[in-house]
Protein backbone atom coordinates (compact mmCIF):
# COMPACT_ATOMS: atom_id res chain seq x y z
CA UNK A 1 0.00 0.00 0.00
CA UNK A 2 1.34 3.43 -0.95
CA UNK A 3 2.21 5.75 1.92
CA UNK A 4 0.40 8.78 0.54
CA UNK A 5 1.48 11.01 3.40
CA UNK A 6 5.04 10.59 2.13
CA UNK A 7 4.24 11.01 -1.57
CA UNK A 8 2.27 14.21 -0.86
CA UNK A 9 5.10 15.51 1.34
CA UNK A 10 7.66 14.84 -1.39
CA UNK A 11 5.52 16.40 -4.10
CA UNK A 12 4.92 19.48 -1.96
CA UNK A 13 8.64 19.89 -1.25
CA UNK A 14 9.38 19.65 -4.98
CA UNK A 15 6.70 22.22 -5.73
CA UNK A 16 7.94 24.61 -3.03
CA UNK A 17 11.34 24.64 -4.71
CA UNK A 18 9.77 25.12 -8.13
CA UNK A 19 7.57 28.08 -7.20
CA UNK A 20 10.02 29.86 -4.88
CA UNK A 21 9.62 31.42 -1.45
CA UNK A 22 7.35 34.32 -2.46
CA UNK A 23 4.71 32.31 -4.31
CA UNK A 24 1.13 32.85 -3.12
CA UNK A 25 -0.87 30.13 -1.39
CA UNK A 26 -4.51 29.60 -0.42
CA UNK A 27 -3.57 30.37 3.21
CA UNK A 28 -4.48 34.03 3.57
CA UNK A 29 -1.39 36.17 4.10
CA UNK A 30 1.03 33.28 3.72
CA UNK A 31 3.60 32.80 0.99
CA UNK A 32 5.23 29.47 0.18
CA UNK A 33 7.94 30.33 2.72
CA UNK A 34 5.35 30.91 5.47
CA UNK A 35 3.61 27.64 4.71
CA UNK A 36 6.90 25.73 4.71
CA UNK A 37 7.78 27.21 8.10
CA UNK A 38 4.40 26.14 9.49
CA UNK A 39 5.06 22.55 8.44
CA UNK A 40 8.58 22.53 9.87
CA UNK A 41 7.28 23.81 13.22
CA UNK A 42 4.52 21.19 13.17
CA UNK A 43 7.09 18.43 12.65
CA UNK A 44 9.81 19.67 14.98
CA UNK A 45 8.42 22.03 17.65
CA UNK A 46 5.27 20.46 19.09
CA UNK A 47 4.78 23.02 21.86
CA UNK A 48 4.98 25.91 19.41
CA UNK A 49 2.67 24.06 17.02
CA UNK A 50 0.03 23.88 19.73
CA UNK A 51 -0.27 27.64 19.39
CA UNK A 52 -2.60 26.92 16.46
CA UNK A 53 -5.12 25.51 18.93
CA UNK A 54 -4.31 26.92 22.37
CA UNK A 55 -4.69 30.68 22.57
CA UNK A 56 -2.09 31.35 25.32
CA UNK A 57 0.53 29.61 23.16
CA UNK A 58 -0.33 31.46 19.96
CA UNK A 59 2.20 34.26 20.39
CA UNK A 60 4.99 31.83 21.23
CA UNK A 61 4.09 29.61 18.29
CA UNK A 62 4.08 32.55 15.89
CA UNK A 63 7.50 33.69 17.09
CA UNK A 64 8.90 30.23 16.49
CA UNK A 65 7.30 30.08 13.05
CA UNK A 66 8.72 33.48 12.04
CA UNK A 67 12.17 32.49 13.29
CA UNK A 68 11.91 29.26 11.31
CA UNK A 69 10.76 31.14 8.20
CA UNK A 70 14.00 33.16 8.31
CA UNK A 71 16.06 30.06 7.49
CA UNK A 72 17.59 29.94 4.00
CA UNK A 73 14.78 28.73 1.74
CA UNK A 74 16.51 25.57 0.43
CA UNK A 75 17.23 24.52 4.02
CA UNK A 76 13.64 25.23 5.01
CA UNK A 77 12.29 23.08 2.19
CA UNK A 78 14.77 20.32 3.03
CA UNK A 79 13.27 20.23 6.52
CA UNK A 80 9.78 20.00 5.05
CA UNK A 81 10.91 17.10 2.88
CA UNK A 82 12.34 15.01 5.73
CA UNK A 83 10.83 14.97 9.21
CA UNK A 84 12.84 13.73 12.21
CA UNK A 85 12.08 10.18 13.31
CA UNK A 86 10.95 11.40 16.75
CA UNK A 87 8.36 13.87 15.45
CA UNK A 88 5.04 13.43 17.32
CA UNK A 89 3.09 13.99 14.09
CA UNK A 90 5.47 12.45 11.55
CA UNK A 91 7.06 9.42 13.20
CA UNK A 92 6.43 6.21 11.23
CA UNK A 93 3.51 5.17 13.45
CA UNK A 94 1.62 8.48 13.46
CA UNK A 95 2.50 9.68 9.97
CA UNK A 96 -0.17 8.09 7.75
CA UNK A 97 -3.08 9.14 9.97
CA UNK A 98 -1.72 12.57 10.92
CA UNK A 99 -0.28 13.68 7.61
CA UNK A 100 -2.14 12.32 4.59
CA UNK A 101 -4.86 14.98 4.76
CA UNK A 102 -2.48 17.64 6.08
CA UNK A 103 0.01 17.34 3.23
CA UNK A 104 -2.66 16.88 0.56
CA UNK A 105 -4.29 20.13 1.72
CA UNK A 106 -1.05 22.08 1.85
CA UNK A 107 0.12 20.65 -1.48
CA UNK A 108 -3.10 22.02 -2.97
CA UNK A 109 -2.64 25.31 -1.08
CA UNK A 110 0.48 25.89 -3.16
CA UNK A 111 -0.85 24.35 -6.41
CA UNK A 112 -4.05 26.42 -6.31
CA UNK A 113 -2.48 29.61 -5.01
CA UNK A 114 -1.68 30.74 -8.56
CA UNK A 115 -4.00 30.90 -11.60
CA UNK A 116 -4.19 28.15 -14.17
CA UNK A 117 -4.37 25.14 -11.87
CA UNK A 118 -6.48 22.06 -12.61
CA UNK A 119 -7.60 19.33 -10.21
CA UNK A 120 -5.40 16.26 -10.15
CA UNK A 121 -6.55 12.73 -10.89
CA UNK A 122 -5.86 11.01 -7.58
CA UNK A 123 -4.87 7.43 -6.85
CA UNK A 124 -7.98 5.48 -5.68
CA UNK A 125 -6.22 4.64 -2.39
CA UNK A 126 -5.64 8.34 -1.73
CA UNK A 127 -9.25 9.10 -2.64
CA UNK A 128 -10.42 6.52 -0.10
CA UNK A 129 -8.20 7.98 2.62
CA UNK A 130 -9.37 11.51 1.86
CA UNK A 131 -12.98 10.34 2.09
CA UNK A 132 -12.23 9.17 5.64
CA UNK A 133 -10.63 12.57 6.30
CA UNK A 134 -13.72 14.35 4.95
CA UNK A 135 -15.96 12.42 7.34
CA UNK A 136 -13.71 13.19 10.30
CA UNK A 137 -13.22 16.86 9.40
CA UNK A 138 -16.95 17.39 8.95
CA UNK A 139 -17.67 16.18 12.47
CA UNK A 140 -15.36 18.90 13.77
CA UNK A 141 -16.08 21.73 11.35
CA UNK A 142 -19.73 21.35 10.37
CA UNK A 143 -21.39 20.00 13.49
CA UNK A 144 -23.03 23.37 14.23
CA UNK A 145 -23.97 24.28 10.69
CA UNK A 146 -27.70 25.16 10.83
CA UNK A 147 -28.99 22.60 8.32
CA UNK A 148 -29.59 18.91 7.83
CA UNK A 149 -26.41 18.50 5.83
CA UNK A 150 -25.67 15.50 3.63
CA UNK A 151 -22.12 15.21 2.28
CA UNK A 152 -21.85 13.08 -0.84
CA UNK A 153 -18.81 11.75 -2.71
CA UNK A 154 -20.08 9.86 -5.78
CA UNK A 155 -18.66 6.36 -5.81
CA UNK A 156 -17.65 6.56 -2.14
CA UNK A 157 -20.84 7.14 -0.20
CA UNK A 158 -22.47 9.81 1.88
CA UNK A 159 -22.91 10.86 5.48
CA UNK A 160 -25.03 13.33 7.39
CA UNK A 161 -24.04 16.20 9.65
CA UNK A 162 -24.98 19.67 10.71
CA UNK A 163 -27.24 20.78 13.52
CA UNK A 164 -30.50 20.01 11.73
CA UNK A 165 -33.00 22.10 9.82
CA UNK A 166 -33.56 22.48 6.10
CA UNK A 167 -31.81 19.89 3.90
CA UNK A 168 -28.58 20.82 2.14
CA UNK A 169 -26.41 18.52 0.01
CA UNK A 170 -22.67 19.10 -0.46
CA UNK A 171 -21.37 17.02 -3.37
CA UNK A 172 -17.83 16.51 -4.62
CA UNK A 173 -14.88 14.18 -4.89
CA UNK A 174 -13.14 13.31 -1.61
CA UNK A 175 -10.22 15.67 -2.21
CA UNK A 176 -12.47 18.59 -3.14
CA UNK A 177 -14.62 17.95 -0.06
CA UNK A 178 -11.55 17.90 2.20
CA UNK A 179 -10.45 21.25 0.80
CA UNK A 180 -13.93 22.72 1.15
CA UNK A 181 -14.46 21.54 4.73
CA UNK A 182 -10.98 22.73 5.76
CA UNK A 183 -11.89 26.29 4.75
CA UNK A 184 -10.69 26.41 1.12
CA UNK A 185 -14.22 26.82 -0.25
CA UNK A 186 -13.26 29.35 -2.93
CA UNK A 187 -10.82 26.90 -4.51
CA UNK A 188 -12.81 23.67 -4.09
CA UNK A 189 -14.91 22.34 -6.95
CA UNK A 190 -18.08 21.14 -5.28
CA UNK A 191 -21.82 21.34 -5.85
CA UNK A 192 -24.24 22.61 -3.21
CA UNK A 193 -27.94 21.81 -3.44
CA UNK A 194 -30.23 23.62 -1.03
CA UNK A 195 -31.71 27.00 -0.11
CA UNK A 196 -29.65 29.87 -1.52
CA UNK A 197 -29.05 31.51 1.86
CA UNK A 198 -27.72 28.29 3.38
CA UNK A 199 -25.62 27.52 0.31
CA UNK A 200 -24.05 30.98 0.50
CA UNK A 201 -23.39 30.54 4.21
CA UNK A 202 -21.70 27.21 3.54
CA UNK A 203 -19.55 28.73 0.78
CA UNK A 204 -18.40 31.66 2.90
CA UNK A 205 -18.39 30.25 6.44
CA UNK A 206 -15.32 30.12 8.62
CA UNK A 207 -14.86 26.50 9.67
CA UNK A 208 -12.62 25.40 12.53
CA UNK A 209 -11.04 21.94 12.54
Backbone bond lengths (Angstrom), bond angles and torsions (degrees), N, CA, C in turn:
res aa  C-N    CA-C-N  psi(-1)  N-CA   C-N-CA  omega(-1)  CA-C   N-CA-C  phi
1 X - - - 1.457 - - 1.534 109.93 -
2 X 1.315 116.43 133.31 1.464 120.99 -179.34 1.524 110.79 -68.07
3 X 1.314 116.46 138.10 1.461 121.16 175.29 1.536 107.07 -89.95
4 X 1.332 115.20 90.25 1.456 120.03 -171.63 1.530 112.53 -68.90
5 X 1.301 117.26 -24.42 1.468 119.03 174.51 1.525 110.01 -59.61
6 X 1.331 116.79 -38.61 1.458 121.02 -179.49 1.530 111.70 -75.57
7 X 1.321 117.78 -40.80 1.463 119.23 179.96 1.524 111.17 -67.02
8 X 1.340 117.89 -37.13 1.464 120.27 176.69 1.527 110.87 -68.88
9 X 1.320 117.23 -38.59 1.470 120.89 177.13 1.534 110.14 -61.21
10 X 1.334 116.31 -46.52 1.459 120.35 -178.15 1.524 111.09 -64.82
11 X 1.329 116.31 -43.61 1.462 119.77 179.47 1.522 111.39 -64.36
12 X 1.324 117.05 -38.33 1.463 120.10 177.56 1.524 110.89 -65.25
13 X 1.328 117.74 -44.05 1.463 120.00 178.89 1.526 110.82 -60.45
14 X 1.332 116.82 -42.55 1.466 120.00 177.50 1.525 110.60 -60.70
15 X 1.328 116.17 -43.44 1.460 120.29 -178.21 1.529 111.44 -67.45
16 X 1.326 117.29 -38.95 1.466 120.30 177.79 1.524 111.03 -58.16
17 X 1.321 116.44 -41.24 1.465 119.17 177.17 1.519 111.36 -67.10
18 X 1.330 116.27 -38.75 1.465 120.14 -178.22 1.528 111.91 -65.08
19 X 1.339 116.77 -43.64 1.472 119.27 -172.74 1.517 112.70 -84.27
20 X 1.344 117.58 -24.80 1.453 120.74 -179.70 1.513 113.62 89.21
21 X 1.318 117.47 165.12 1.465 121.99 -169.98 1.520 114.85 -67.98
22 X 1.327 118.47 -23.51 1.465 120.80 -174.68 1.521 113.26 -98.45
23 X 1.312 117.97 7.66 1.466 120.72 -178.85 1.529 110.02 -66.18
24 X 1.328 117.56 144.07 1.464 120.53 178.05 1.522 111.31 -73.04
25 X 1.317 115.43 158.92 1.463 121.83 175.21 1.524 108.26 -134.46
26 X 1.330 116.19 174.60 1.462 120.61 175.14 1.516 112.46 -75.75
27 X 1.328 118.49 -12.29 1.467 122.41 179.02 1.531 107.77 -80.65
28 X 1.308 116.30 111.28 1.460 121.13 -173.05 1.524 111.63 -53.37
29 X 1.328 115.70 124.99 1.456 121.25 177.58 1.508 115.20 83.92
30 X 1.319 117.46 -3.74 1.458 120.88 -177.68 1.522 111.23 -107.54
31 X 1.328 115.10 132.77 1.457 122.23 168.64 1.532 109.30 -88.06
32 X 1.328 114.89 178.61 1.466 119.30 175.78 1.523 111.24 -58.20
33 X 1.331 117.67 -37.21 1.465 120.75 177.89 1.526 110.90 -62.55
34 X 1.331 117.50 -44.44 1.465 121.01 -179.91 1.521 111.24 -61.95
35 X 1.315 116.07 -42.99 1.458 120.39 -179.72 1.523 110.91 -65.43
36 X 1.334 116.83 -41.91 1.458 119.99 177.33 1.526 110.85 -60.57
37 X 1.325 117.35 -42.06 1.462 120.57 179.39 1.522 110.84 -62.83
38 X 1.324 117.31 -40.85 1.469 121.01 176.99 1.522 111.03 -56.39
39 X 1.325 116.87 -44.70 1.462 120.17 -178.09 1.521 112.27 -69.29
40 X 1.327 117.13 -36.54 1.460 120.21 177.52 1.524 110.18 -65.22
41 X 1.320 117.43 -42.88 1.464 120.66 177.94 1.527 110.07 -63.58
42 X 1.303 117.17 -41.08 1.468 120.84 179.29 1.516 111.05 -60.06
43 X 1.336 116.88 -40.67 1.463 120.98 -179.75 1.520 113.09 -73.49
44 X 1.351 117.22 -37.14 1.456 120.61 -162.39 1.522 115.35 -118.84
45 X 1.319 118.71 -10.91 1.473 120.98 -177.51 1.525 108.61 -136.09
46 X 1.328 117.18 74.63 1.470 119.88 -172.27 1.516 114.56 -58.60
47 X 1.335 118.55 -36.75 1.459 119.56 179.87 1.527 110.56 -65.41
48 X 1.323 116.42 -44.78 1.466 119.71 177.72 1.519 110.95 -63.77
49 X 1.320 117.08 -37.69 1.464 120.93 -179.54 1.520 111.50 -63.48
50 X 1.322 117.20 -29.59 1.460 120.08 179.21 1.526 112.20 -66.42
51 X 1.323 116.94 -12.98 1.448 120.13 175.32 1.514 113.27 -62.14
52 X 1.328 117.49 -17.52 1.466 120.95 175.13 1.521 111.83 -70.37
53 X 1.342 116.48 -19.30 1.460 120.11 -173.75 1.522 113.29 -123.08
54 X 1.328 117.21 -23.94 1.458 121.32 -176.03 1.522 108.21 -114.69
55 X 1.319 116.00 112.20 1.460 121.10 -170.83 1.525 113.79 -55.28
56 X 1.342 120.59 -44.48 1.472 119.40 -179.53 1.531 114.05 -61.55
57 X 1.334 117.07 -20.29 1.464 120.51 179.71 1.526 112.69 -95.83
58 X 1.326 117.10 -0.67 1.466 118.93 -174.26 1.526 111.77 -62.65
59 X 1.319 117.55 -46.77 1.459 120.28 -178.48 1.515 111.88 -61.18
60 X 1.332 116.51 -43.72 1.457 120.63 177.83 1.527 110.39 -62.04
61 X 1.325 116.28 -45.94 1.459 119.87 -179.46 1.517 112.35 -61.23
62 X 1.333 116.71 -38.79 1.458 119.63 -179.41 1.527 110.82 -69.81
63 X 1.321 117.40 -35.82 1.466 119.37 176.66 1.519 111.01 -63.96
64 X 1.317 116.55 -41.52 1.467 119.99 178.42 1.523 110.11 -65.54
65 X 1.328 117.33 -41.17 1.461 119.81 179.83 1.531 111.04 -63.58
66 X 1.330 117.49 -43.52 1.462 120.29 -179.68 1.527 111.24 -65.74
67 X 1.327 116.27 -37.71 1.472 119.59 177.17 1.533 109.80 -65.66
68 X 1.315 116.41 -39.57 1.462 120.47 178.16 1.523 110.78 -66.49
69 X 1.324 116.88 -39.63 1.467 121.04 -179.37 1.523 112.33 -63.18
70 X 1.333 117.07 -20.88 1.469 120.46 -179.09 1.526 112.59 -79.00
71 X 1.326 117.95 -6.67 1.469 120.39 176.69 1.525 109.99 -61.89
72 X 1.323 118.03 152.84 1.469 119.31 172.13 1.528 109.81 -53.56
73 X 1.313 116.33 135.76 1.474 120.27 -171.44 1.528 113.26 -56.96
74 X 1.318 121.06 -44.97 1.469 118.97 178.51 1.533 112.55 -59.31
75 X 1.331 116.83 -36.88 1.466 119.63 177.90 1.525 110.54 -67.92
76 X 1.324 116.07 -40.37 1.457 120.64 178.82 1.526 110.45 -60.03
77 X 1.322 116.85 -46.89 1.463 120.28 -179.45 1.530 111.05 -67.34
78 X 1.319 117.27 -34.35 1.469 120.02 176.23 1.523 110.69 -61.15
79 X 1.318 116.63 -35.73 1.464 120.05 178.51 1.528 111.26 -73.20
80 X 1.324 117.47 -32.67 1.459 119.84 172.55 1.531 109.76 -62.86
81 X 1.309 116.15 -43.41 1.470 121.60 -174.54 1.525 112.07 -62.87
82 X 1.329 117.53 -37.82 1.466 120.77 -173.47 1.519 109.94 -130.01
83 X 1.312 116.21 111.04 1.462 121.11 178.29 1.527 109.81 -85.44
84 X 1.337 117.94 151.37 1.470 119.68 176.07 1.528 111.22 -68.18
85 X 1.299 116.53 150.32 1.463 121.11 -176.38 1.515 112.74 -61.56
86 X 1.362 116.56 -25.46 1.465 120.11 -175.70 1.520 112.68 -89.79
87 X 1.318 118.72 -0.32 1.463 121.17 -175.40 1.524 111.31 -56.47
88 X 1.341 119.05 130.60 1.467 120.38 -179.40 1.525 113.12 -65.08
89 X 1.338 117.92 -25.18 1.459 120.33 178.99 1.514 113.13 -99.52
90 X 1.335 118.02 -19.93 1.460 120.54 -170.29 1.517 114.05 -124.53
91 X 1.334 118.60 11.62 1.456 119.20 173.03 1.531 108.10 -67.14
92 X 1.332 117.94 161.24 1.464 119.82 -173.01 1.528 114.77 -57.37
93 X 1.325 118.03 -27.78 1.464 120.27 -179.57 1.526 110.79 -76.99
94 X 1.331 116.98 -46.36 1.464 121.37 -175.02 1.518 113.52 -81.33
95 X 1.317 117.05 -24.62 1.463 121.45 -167.38 1.523 115.56 -54.12
96 X 1.329 120.95 -52.25 1.472 118.45 -175.48 1.525 113.20 -59.59
97 X 1.337 117.01 -43.08 1.463 119.66 -178.61 1.521 112.06 -73.17
98 X 1.337 117.24 -38.90 1.462 120.57 -174.02 1.515 113.27 -81.41
99 X 1.331 117.65 -25.19 1.460 119.19 -165.85 1.514 117.18 -119.29
100 X 1.316 119.26 -12.12 1.465 118.13 -178.97 1.526 110.61 -61.73
101 X 1.328 116.91 -53.27 1.460 120.24 177.98 1.513 112.04 -66.14
102 X 1.324 117.17 -41.27 1.468 121.73 -177.86 1.537 111.10 -58.91
103 X 1.315 116.91 -48.97 1.458 118.91 -176.04 1.531 112.28 -79.03
104 X 1.324 117.97 -28.71 1.467 118.65 170.86 1.528 109.98 -61.41
105 X 1.324 117.18 -47.94 1.467 120.81 -178.87 1.521 111.03 -60.18
106 X 1.327 116.89 -48.08 1.459 118.85 -176.13 1.529 112.14 -72.92
107 X 1.334 117.14 -29.85 1.466 119.37 171.63 1.533 109.48 -59.48
108 X 1.335 116.10 -45.53 1.462 119.66 179.03 1.529 111.75 -70.43
109 X 1.332 118.13 -29.71 1.467 120.05 175.17 1.526 111.03 -56.12
110 X 1.324 115.94 -40.08 1.465 119.76 179.92 1.525 110.21 -80.31
111 X 1.331 117.96 -44.54 1.472 120.99 179.69 1.527 111.00 -56.53
112 X 1.335 116.56 -45.43 1.462 121.38 -172.00 1.523 112.99 -93.66
113 X 1.318 116.54 5.17 1.460 119.68 178.89 1.511 113.23 -75.71
114 X 1.321 117.21 -17.01 1.463 122.57 180.00 1.525 108.61 -118.45
115 X 1.332 118.38 155.46 1.467 120.54 -179.60 1.527 111.51 -67.21
116 X 1.336 114.10 159.61 1.451 120.38 173.85 1.511 115.38 93.17
117 X 1.329 118.54 1.55 1.452 120.08 -178.67 1.530 110.54 -73.54
118 X 1.331 115.04 158.17 1.458 122.81 172.23 1.522 108.30 -134.20
119 X 1.317 117.57 147.43 1.476 119.13 176.80 1.519 111.20 -58.65
120 X 1.322 115.65 146.26 1.455 120.64 176.18 1.520 110.80 -84.31
121 X 1.332 116.95 154.81 1.452 121.89 166.69 1.525 107.29 -87.81
122 X 1.324 116.77 115.87 1.456 121.45 -171.06 1.527 111.34 -94.70
123 X 1.315 114.95 150.11 1.460 122.35 172.95 1.540 108.32 -58.00
124 X 1.341 118.49 137.03 1.470 120.07 179.94 1.529 113.79 -55.39
125 X 1.336 117.55 -34.23 1.471 119.76 177.18 1.522 110.81 -64.13
126 X 1.326 117.01 -41.13 1.462 120.13 178.41 1.522 110.08 -67.20
127 X 1.328 117.39 -41.42 1.464 120.58 175.86 1.527 110.87 -55.31
128 X 1.328 116.71 -45.50 1.466 120.72 -178.96 1.520 111.28 -62.95
129 X 1.328 116.80 -41.68 1.461 120.39 178.50 1.522 110.67 -65.72
130 X 1.318 117.36 -41.53 1.462 120.38 -179.98 1.525 111.32 -67.30
131 X 1.310 117.77 -30.93 1.461 120.60 174.65 1.536 110.13 -63.36
132 X 1.318 116.87 -40.83 1.476 119.84 174.25 1.526 110.49 -62.36
133 X 1.342 116.57 -42.09 1.461 120.22 177.25 1.521 111.12 -60.83
134 X 1.339 117.08 -42.58 1.462 120.40 -179.21 1.522 110.91 -60.91
135 X 1.307 117.44 -41.14 1.470 120.95 178.18 1.527 110.57 -62.84
136 X 1.331 115.98 -45.45 1.461 120.29 -178.69 1.527 111.03 -66.36
137 X 1.343 116.14 -47.49 1.463 120.01 -178.56 1.524 110.99 -60.44
138 X 1.334 116.89 -38.29 1.466 118.98 -176.47 1.518 111.46 -65.86
139 X 1.331 116.71 -33.33 1.466 118.97 178.31 1.524 111.06 -63.58
140 X 1.328 116.23 -32.24 1.459 120.33 179.37 1.523 111.63 -83.21
141 X 1.326 116.80 -44.43 1.459 120.73 -167.93 1.522 113.92 -90.35
142 X 1.331 117.45 -30.13 1.460 120.14 -170.27 1.525 113.59 -113.55
143 X 1.315 116.69 8.16 1.469 118.49 -174.42 1.517 112.33 -63.21
144 X 1.334 118.30 -26.95 1.465 120.75 -178.56 1.523 112.72 -102.07
145 X 1.316 117.45 4.59 1.463 118.15 -179.27 1.527 109.13 -64.51
146 X 1.340 118.04 130.98 1.475 121.01 -168.97 1.525 113.13 -80.98
147 X 1.324 116.34 63.89 1.458 121.82 178.17 1.523 108.44 -160.40
148 X 1.331 114.68 162.84 1.461 120.20 169.06 1.523 106.05 -87.22
149 X 1.310 115.95 93.55 1.455 122.75 -169.29 1.531 110.64 -93.24
150 X 1.310 115.83 129.54 1.462 122.00 172.36 1.517 108.49 -115.33
151 X 1.319 116.70 123.11 1.468 122.60 179.31 1.521 107.74 -103.08
152 X 1.323 115.80 125.48 1.461 121.74 -172.23 1.528 110.07 -125.42
153 X 1.333 115.81 129.18 1.466 121.83 170.19 1.525 106.69 -119.65
154 X 1.341 118.51 102.99 1.464 120.08 -177.54 1.527 111.98 -52.41
155 X 1.321 114.56 130.71 1.453 120.19 -178.76 1.511 113.86 89.72
156 X 1.335 117.30 -11.12 1.464 121.36 -178.73 1.532 112.41 -117.69
157 X 1.313 117.18 -34.46 1.446 119.83 179.46 1.506 111.77 134.71
158 X 1.310 115.33 -163.76 1.452 120.85 178.38 1.516 109.26 -151.70
159 X 1.321 115.56 161.75 1.458 120.91 174.27 1.516 108.00 -149.05
160 X 1.319 115.75 163.79 1.459 121.18 -177.35 1.518 110.29 -110.96
161 X 1.317 115.00 153.63 1.465 120.98 179.26 1.506 109.68 -160.53
162 X 1.305 115.61 -162.32 1.448 120.86 -178.17 1.513 111.87 82.57
163 X 1.318 114.99 176.16 1.462 121.21 -175.56 1.516 112.74 -95.30
164 X 1.332 117.43 1.60 1.455 121.00 -179.60 1.520 111.89 98.14
165 X 1.327 114.86 159.50 1.450 120.79 -178.30 1.511 110.05 131.33
166 X 1.327 116.95 -144.17 1.455 120.52 -179.96 1.535 110.19 -67.58
167 X 1.331 117.03 148.58 1.468 119.48 -178.54 1.521 112.63 -76.20
168 X 1.329 114.90 137.37 1.459 122.97 175.04 1.523 107.19 -136.30
169 X 1.330 116.52 137.64 1.463 121.41 177.45 1.523 109.27 -116.03
170 X 1.325 116.05 129.29 1.463 123.69 176.20 1.522 106.73 -111.93
171 X 1.337 117.10 118.48 1.460 121.73 -169.25 1.528 109.72 -125.51
172 X 1.324 115.96 131.59 1.458 119.85 177.27 1.506 110.87 -179.12
173 X 1.309 116.80 174.38 1.462 120.96 173.69 1.527 108.72 -71.23
174 X 1.338 117.90 160.64 1.467 119.25 -177.62 1.523 113.95 -55.24
175 X 1.334 117.52 -43.75 1.457 119.47 -179.44 1.510 112.64 -64.14
176 X 1.340 116.77 -42.01 1.467 119.94 179.22 1.527 110.65 -65.89
177 X 1.324 117.21 -37.45 1.464 120.22 177.78 1.522 111.39 -65.85
178 X 1.331 117.52 -41.43 1.460 120.71 177.46 1.525 110.19 -59.30
179 X 1.318 116.93 -44.41 1.465 119.95 179.40 1.525 110.72 -64.57
180 X 1.307 116.91 -42.92 1.463 120.59 -179.37 1.526 111.03 -62.58
181 X 1.326 116.60 -49.29 1.465 120.78 -175.43 1.520 111.24 -68.96
182 X 1.338 117.68 -25.97 1.462 120.21 179.23 1.526 112.35 -86.00
183 X 1.338 117.16 9.46 1.458 120.46 173.13 1.515 115.67 99.41
184 X 1.345 117.00 8.51 1.475 120.45 179.10 1.531 110.03 -100.62
185 X 1.337 116.86 42.89 1.465 119.93 -172.96 1.525 112.55 -56.60
186 X 1.327 117.31 -39.33 1.470 119.73 -173.43 1.525 111.78 -67.04
187 X 1.325 117.50 -20.14 1.460 120.39 -177.75 1.525 112.84 -109.88
188 X 1.335 117.74 3.04 1.459 121.11 -177.24 1.524 109.67 -99.79
189 X 1.307 116.52 134.30 1.459 121.99 -179.15 1.525 109.42 -94.22
190 X 1.316 114.78 93.48 1.456 121.87 -179.11 1.527 108.68 -131.16
191 X 1.315 114.64 169.10 1.465 122.25 174.42 1.519 107.93 -118.22
192 X 1.328 116.92 137.32 1.455 121.91 176.94 1.515 108.59 -121.34
193 X 1.319 116.21 122.41 1.459 122.15 176.67 1.517 108.57 -112.15
194 X 1.329 116.30 121.98 1.457 120.24 179.33 1.508 110.20 159.61
195 X 1.338 117.69 -177.55 1.461 121.25 179.32 1.527 111.47 -55.45
196 X 1.332 115.89 140.91 1.466 120.61 -174.06 1.521 112.15 -57.42
197 X 1.325 117.69 -41.45 1.463 119.98 -177.20 1.523 111.08 -64.27
198 X 1.335 116.70 -40.26 1.463 119.63 179.47 1.525 110.63 -72.35
199 X 1.319 117.19 -37.60 1.464 119.82 177.28 1.524 110.77 -62.00
200 X 1.340 116.58 -42.90 1.464 119.89 178.18 1.523 111.08 -63.75
201 X 1.324 116.04 -40.14 1.465 119.70 179.84 1.527 110.59 -64.76
202 X 1.317 116.38 -37.51 1.467 120.05 178.69 1.524 110.51 -68.34
203 X 1.326 116.82 -37.74 1.473 120.29 -179.03 1.512 112.65 -70.74
204 X 1.316 117.60 -27.76 1.475 120.36 -173.10 1.521 113.59 -113.26
205 X 1.337 117.76 -1.68 1.464 120.27 -176.18 1.511 113.23 -66.94
206 X 1.308 115.54 156.06 1.458 122.14 175.30 1.518 107.79 -100.34
207 X 1.320 116.21 108.84 1.464 121.23 -176.49 1.518 109.81 -98.54
208 X 1.319 116.61 144.04 1.450 122.07 -179.83 1.515 109.33 -119.30
209 X 1.338 116.33 120.47 1.460 120.80 176.90 1.522 109.99 -86.04
